[in-house]
Amino acid sequence: MNKPVKKSDDELWILLNKNITKGNYVFLNHAKERLAERNIMDTEVLDILENKHNCKRVRNKFKDCYLSGYSEWNYCIEGYDIDEQKIRIIISFDEKFLLIITAIRIEN
């Protein structure tokens, strides 16, 4: 399998908005476990991904990565929750869905 082309910021934001608006997203089991462990609500993750409520969404390209054998890159999105705590989210895509892989709070 050839390594896929990494998405530009514009492509990434368009895909995020389209998939979330249509409800075409899934929190993987790993993400569900980490959200519970780290006291992060799924709505906080979605708000950051959609850049709602002045979440200051940015892409951390240094944390994007490609794992051999997969059909898509993993992308790192960071933003702030309503309490101004920084959250890092790792996402990817498959043919139909936005895959939310994990999330963690980052010390400011």
Secondary structure by P-SEA (a helix, b strand, c coil): ccccccccaaaaaaaaaaaaaaccccccaaaaaaaaaacccaaaaaaaaacccccccccccccccccccccbbbbbbbbcccccbbbbbbbccccccccccccccccc
